[in-house]
Structures are given as structure tokens and as C-alpha cells.
């Protein structure tokens, strides 16, 4: 493992065109649960009698907003979470001009809190919210100040998180930017993701280089395509690779 980390450190030192593609495993070391592991958010039926995937769908949000808001406010919001060493290392690499962008499937804003500027949020973020009726935008603290359905202070419409629910499409502009960055990257580092969620996972197929790094504790469908596989904790790995 030490030889692999040294090789990745060398690739990072030699490159100024690195792209990082990350998933829920990036934030677990900040105390957030992941989604698809044995103890993840999606591993059991919720206390409301529905699968989490059902609750977090567009049609369920429209038909059962009361249950949707109860579940999402109790299960998905971690406003006190702090960036971990992976987030901090990526922000430092960007500040040094080495990392071009972070492409994330996460909705937690921890990359931004660590200082990353160019963050492409494939699935949106809980830190942006908007009224479905008039479009007025609201920060997270407006949503968390009370339980139940959040209502717009202007028109009374429902204020929902700016995240991509099941049955909804990813943002086309974000997808196009991500494809371009991945296709032109020298080093592509993929971390904390099982690469089982599509269409997001399919984006890495656009990589044309020969330095694809997989940093994940479990195997992925793309292991055979990887140039380097690191199974160590992602925070620990970045602590050894990046000085910050």
C-alpha cells in the first residue's frame, strides 16, 4: 500500500490537471452516513413504512410532502459536520493549481466548507433551497428553523432542497462540464464511491488518460479499468499524500 501511495503522490506532484470524482464515502469520516453500505441510509425501510428511495422520489415529494420533509430533515441534514482530511487535501491541491475540479455526488457542501471553489454537484445540494411556486431561494438555516413542510415567506409555496430526487434528471450543464473535465484530465482520482449509481458513475467512461485512481474500501465495477487501486481510508491516504 505504501508503494501505491508513493506512486499517487508522484503523479500528483507531476500534474496540474487532476480531477477528483467523489461519492458518499468521502464524507463518512465527517460523521455522515453513506447510502448503500450494510448500515447505510438505504439499507432498511424507514420508520415511516417506505423505502428511502421511495421517499426521496419526485412523485412521493408531490404526493406526501409531510412525510418527505420529516424524513429528509431528520435523516439527511448534518449542518454541524466539518470537512475531513480528504476535503482539506483537495482544497489545498486546487489552491496550488493542481486540481481542476471536484465532481461530487454528495449534497453536503463539505467541499466548499473546506475551501474548494470549483465544485460540480451532480446531485445538487441541501444548502440551496427554492420555492417550487415562485422560485425564491433560501439558505439551509431557513429550512431547519422549524419542523414539517417549509413554506415560502413570499407566496406560501413549498420550499424544497435543490437536490436531484429519484425520477428527476441531472442538470445538463453540470453533466457537460463534468464530461469535459474528465475527458481532458491527466489524473482522475475516484474516491468514496461504489460506482453503482447512474448516470453519474458512467461519467468516468469519458476519461481518456492512463492514470485512473480508485480510492474505495470495497470493490467497484471499474476496478479492472483502474491504473491504481487504494483501499485505505480516504482521509488517511490523503494525509500521507498531501501536506496541509
N, C-alpha and C positions, 0 to 999 in steps of 0.2 A: 504493500500500500504506500509506503514512503517513496518508493521509486515512481509510482504513478503521480503522487502529489508533486514531486520534484519536476516531472515532465510537464505537468499542467502549469506549474509556476514558470517554467521556461517558456512555454507557449504564450503565457500572459505577458511576460517581460518583453517578448519579441513582437507583440502585436499591438496595433492601435485600432483594430477593427473587430472587437469582441461583442457578441450579442448574448444576452442571458435570457433563457426561456424557463419560467418557473411555475410551480404549482403549489398546492396546499402544504406540502412538506417543508417549504421554505419558512412557513410561519408557525409550524408546530413548536419550534424551540422558543417562540414568544408566548407560548401558552394557549394558542388557538388549536382547536381540534381539526383534524383533516376530515375528508368526506368519505373516502372509500376503503379505509383500512378496517381491520376487525372491530375496532372500537370507534370508528368514525361516525360522523353525523348521519350518514346514510345506512348505517348497519342495522337499524331497528325501526319498527313502527313507532311514531311519536305518541306522546300522551293524548293526542287529540284523535287518535284512531286512524290516521292516514300515514302513508309513506312520506318521508321528507320530499322526495322527488315530486310527489303529487301536490303537496302544499306549496312548493316553490315553482309552480307552473302558472302560466298566464291565465288559463281558464279557471283554475282554482282561485287565484287572486281576484278575478272578476266576480266569481260566484260566492266566495266565502271570505271576504276581506277581514272579517273579525278574527277568524282562525289564522289566516295568513299573518296578520300583524302580531298576534300573540306569540306565534311560533318564531317569527323572524326576530322580534325584539328580545325574546328570551334565549334563543339559540345561536344567532349569528352575530350579535353585536358584542364587541370586546373593545370599547373605547379606551380602556386603560392599558392595553397591550403596548409593549415597547419593541422597537426594532431589535433583532438579534444580530449576531456577528456576520451572518450571511448578508443581511440587508446593508449593514455598515460597510462591509468589504466592497460590495457592488457600487455603493455610492462613492467610495474612495476611488475605485477604478474609473468611474465616469469622470470624476473631478480631475483625474490625471490624464484624461483624454484617451484612455484605452478602451473603455466600454462605450459603445454607441447607444445602446438602449437596453432597458429591461422590458421584456414582453411577459406579462403575468396573467395567469388565470385567476389570481386571487382578487378579493374585493375588499381588502382590509386597510389599504392606504399605508402600510408599514414601509414600503419602499420610499414613498415620499417623505415620511417622517424621518427616515434615515438620511435624507438629503438627495436622493436620486431625482433628477429633473426630467429625463426623457423616459417616461414610463407609459407603456401602451397596455391598457387594461382591457383584455379581451372580453371579460365578463362584466365590465363596469365596476362600480364601487358603491359601497354603502355610505360613503362620505358625501355623495351628491344625491339630492332628492328633489323631486319636482312634482308639481300638481298635474294630475292627468287631465284636468279640465282647462286650466288657463296657462299652464306651463311655468308658473312661478317656481323658482329654485329655492331650496332650503338646505342649510347645513345639518349635520348629524345631530347636533345638540337640540335642534328644534324638534326632531323626531323622538328623541329619548326623554324629553321633559315630562311626558305622560304616557300611560299605557293605552292600549287599544288603537283604533284606527287614527292615523294622523290626518288632520284636516287643514286645508289651506286657509290662511288668515285673511285672504283677499276674497275668494269666491266660495269657500267651503268645500271644494273638491277634495278628493283623496290625494294625499301626498305619498308617493311611493319611492322606494330606493331606485337609483339609476343603475340597476343591475340587469343582466340578461337572464330572464326566467326561462324555465323549460317551455318549449313551444315558440320561443322568440328567436329572432335571428341576431347574429353578431353584427356589430357595426362595420359596414363595408369599408369605410375609410381606415379604421383601425386594422382590419384584415389586410388591406392593400399595403399599408405602411409596414406591417409585420412581415409580409411576404418579401418585400423589397430588402428589408434589413437582414433577414435570414439568408436570402439568396446571395447577398453580397458580403456576408460576414467571412472573416478569416477563421476565427474560432467561434464555435457555437457551443455554449455551455447550457446544458439542460439539467435543471435541479428540482428535486422535491415533487416530482410528478410521475404518476403511473403511466402516462401517455395513453390512457384509455378513453379520454373524453374528446369527442369530436364535435365540431370540426377543428377545434383548437389544436389537438395533437397532430393533425395532418399537416399543419404548417411547417413542421420540421422537415417534411419531404422536399421542401424547396431549397434546402441547404445544398450547396454545390462544392463546398470545401472538403478538406480531409482531416479536420481537427474537430470532430464532434465528440463532446464530453458528456457522459451521463453520470450525474451525481444523484443516486437514489438508493435507499436501503433495500428495496426489493427489485426483482427483475421487471423489465418492461418489454413490450413488443418490438422495441427498436434496439435492443442490446446488440444484435448481430451487426447492425449498421454503425455502431459506435466505434470511434478510434480509441477511446479510453473510458473505462467504467470505474467509478469510485463509489464504494458502498459505505463509506464512513459518514458519520453525522455531518450534514452540510455546513453547520456552523463551525465545527471543529476543523473540517477540511479548509475552510476559508481562513481560519485563524492561522493555519500553517502556511498558507499560500500568500496571503496579503498582510502587510504590516499596517496596522491602523490603531 
